[in-house]
């Protein structure tokens, strides 16, 4: 095997951007590199020979020592701190958030452990900023919901308020872009939100504004039919706005953990019939909706969440298929779970788009002209996670889509 120049190894150790701490089998520090010196404020002479717990906050030092002993019994290369935050303690007693990876080797039958340490202070600041911006977006969405509720009684007045709110949102886009520039994930969410709001809100608002203005041109009694036509347009636009706001609020509540499963026993067959009949009774829907139930009876889970999942998926099947086409709901139930397949003859989903189908704000390239927020299936996925369910999608462009979801029975001892 080719010999490595020791000077190269020394240079690698001295110039590494990650902090490196070498400890022996007793947990005492053997070597530290300059990155650790800068990170924790110790000179080599001040730390070498001391327990590695010197670099750990006092309140977790005993636990760290126990975990270290366990690691020494069965060492393996791994990353520390899964699903919990890790902190180091500087010489001055202050703490800093870190990520730590562990490696090990034996020399002369003695165990040595290498810890690679990364200071993630900047990332934590960015995450805090991300959370604050998410709260701002939630507050904006809730404010828009209030405006929508008042819109039914004061259409013209509230339309003006919503238009002003949208204008302010668009005017603040530049400021938001600058503020969120350092965080890629939040920047993408913001861009999607503003783009969607600009498109989805402007169309119904324009309809409301124009219809409200036109109504004033028909003051005579014989013009009642014309007035009714524009009133219907206003109501439909208001309902569309309400659907959009409900999607935003549902997603926000799910992300914040404000929605939880409340299981209870209910008749699944009755729920399927109820949801199907609601769609059939809708005068705007001319589809053939066929319900097939096999051994479907009582079930123990959250009825409200199941209803929301059904309405969302069935609504999509109808929205993205031609009037008069067939939509099939096929439900089967086993001892401890049920499966529902919803099959349509709609526009279908490309293989490329299927990989992003459950992403927030995602719209298929062939669905650009269909109203929607791009949040529906993302919300469905989150609902199914609450119920420990699973979902499968198969689709072909121009032929149709089949969405199949399975939900297990919810037991009180379940997490």
Secondary structure as the mmCIF struct_conf table of DSSP 4:
data_model
#
loop_
_struct_conf.conf_type_id
_struct_conf.id
_struct_conf.beg_label_comp_id
_struct_conf.beg_label_asym_id
_struct_conf.beg_label_seq_id
_struct_conf.end_label_comp_id
_struct_conf.end_label_asym_id
_struct_conf.end_label_seq_id
HELX_LH_PP_P HELX_LH_PP_P1 UNK A 2 UNK A 5
HELX_RH_AL_P HELX_RH_AL_P1 UNK A 6 UNK A 15
BEND BEND1 UNK A 17 UNK A 18
STRN STRN1 UNK A 19 UNK A 23
TURN_TY1_P TURN_TY1_P1 UNK A 25 UNK A 26
BEND BEND2 UNK A 27 UNK A 27
STRN STRN2 UNK A 28 UNK A 28
STRN STRN3 UNK A 29 UNK A 32
HELX_RH_AL_P HELX_RH_AL_P2 UNK A 34 UNK A 40
HELX_RH_AL_P HELX_RH_AL_P3 UNK A 44 UNK A 47
TURN_TY1_P TURN_TY1_P2 UNK A 48 UNK A 49
BEND BEND3 UNK A 50 UNK A 50
STRN STRN4 UNK A 51 UNK A 51
HELX_RH_3T_P HELX_RH_3T_P1 UNK A 52 UNK A 55
STRN STRN5 UNK A 56 UNK A 56
HELX_RH_AL_P HELX_RH_AL_P4 UNK A 58 UNK A 73
TURN_TY1_P TURN_TY1_P3 UNK A 74 UNK A 74
STRN STRN6 UNK A 78 UNK A 79
BEND BEND4 UNK A 80 UNK A 80
TURN_TY1_P TURN_TY1_P4 UNK A 82 UNK A 83
BEND BEND5 UNK A 84 UNK A 84
STRN STRN7 UNK A 86 UNK A 89
TURN_TY1_P TURN_TY1_P5 UNK A 91 UNK A 92
BEND BEND6 UNK A 93 UNK A 93
STRN STRN8 UNK A 95 UNK A 107
TURN_TY1_P TURN_TY1_P6 UNK A 108 UNK A 109
STRN STRN9 UNK A 110 UNK A 119
HELX_RH_AL_P HELX_RH_AL_P5 UNK A 121 UNK A 151
TURN_TY1_P TURN_TY1_P7 UNK A 152 UNK A 153
HELX_RH_AL_P HELX_RH_AL_P6 UNK A 155 UNK A 171
TURN_TY1_P TURN_TY1_P8 UNK A 172 UNK A 172
HELX_RH_AL_P HELX_RH_AL_P7 UNK A 173 UNK A 179
TURN_TY1_P TURN_TY1_P9 UNK A 180 UNK A 182
HELX_RH_AL_P HELX_RH_AL_P8 UNK A 184 UNK A 215
TURN_TY1_P TURN_TY1_P10 UNK A 216 UNK A 217
BEND BEND7 UNK A 220 UNK A 220
HELX_RH_3T_P HELX_RH_3T_P2 UNK A 221 UNK A 223
HELX_RH_AL_P HELX_RH_AL_P9 UNK A 224 UNK A 255
TURN_TY1_P TURN_TY1_P11 UNK A 256 UNK A 257
STRN STRN10 UNK A 264 UNK A 267
HELX_RH_AL_P HELX_RH_AL_P10 UNK A 268 UNK A 281
TURN_TY1_P TURN_TY1_P12 UNK A 283 UNK A 284
STRN STRN11 UNK A 288 UNK A 294
BEND BEND8 UNK A 295 UNK A 295
STRN STRN12 UNK A 298 UNK A 301
HELX_RH_AL_P HELX_RH_AL_P11 UNK A 303 UNK A 319
TURN_TY1_P TURN_TY1_P13 UNK A 320 UNK A 320
BEND BEND9 UNK A 321 UNK A 321
TURN_TY1_P TURN_TY1_P14 UNK A 323 UNK A 324
STRN STRN13 UNK A 326 UNK A 333
BEND BEND10 UNK A 335 UNK A 336
STRN STRN14 UNK A 337 UNK A 343
BEND BEND11 UNK A 346 UNK A 347
HELX_RH_AL_P HELX_RH_AL_P12 UNK A 351 UNK A 354
TURN_TY1_P TURN_TY1_P15 UNK A 355 UNK A 358
BEND BEND12 UNK A 359 UNK A 359
TURN_TY1_P TURN_TY1_P16 UNK A 360 UNK A 361
HELX_RH_3T_P HELX_RH_3T_P3 UNK A 365 UNK A 367
TURN_TY1_P TURN_TY1_P17 UNK A 368 UNK A 369
BEND BEND13 UNK A 370 UNK A 370
BEND BEND14 UNK A 374 UNK A 374
HELX_RH_AL_P HELX_RH_AL_P13 UNK A 376 UNK A 386
TURN_TY1_P TURN_TY1_P18 UNK A 387 UNK A 388
STRN STRN15 UNK A 390 UNK A 396
TURN_TY1_P TURN_TY1_P19 UNK A 397 UNK A 399
STRN STRN16 UNK A 400 UNK A 408
HELX_LH_PP_P HELX_LH_PP_P2 UNK A 409 UNK A 410
TURN_TY1_P TURN_TY1_P20 UNK A 412 UNK A 413
#
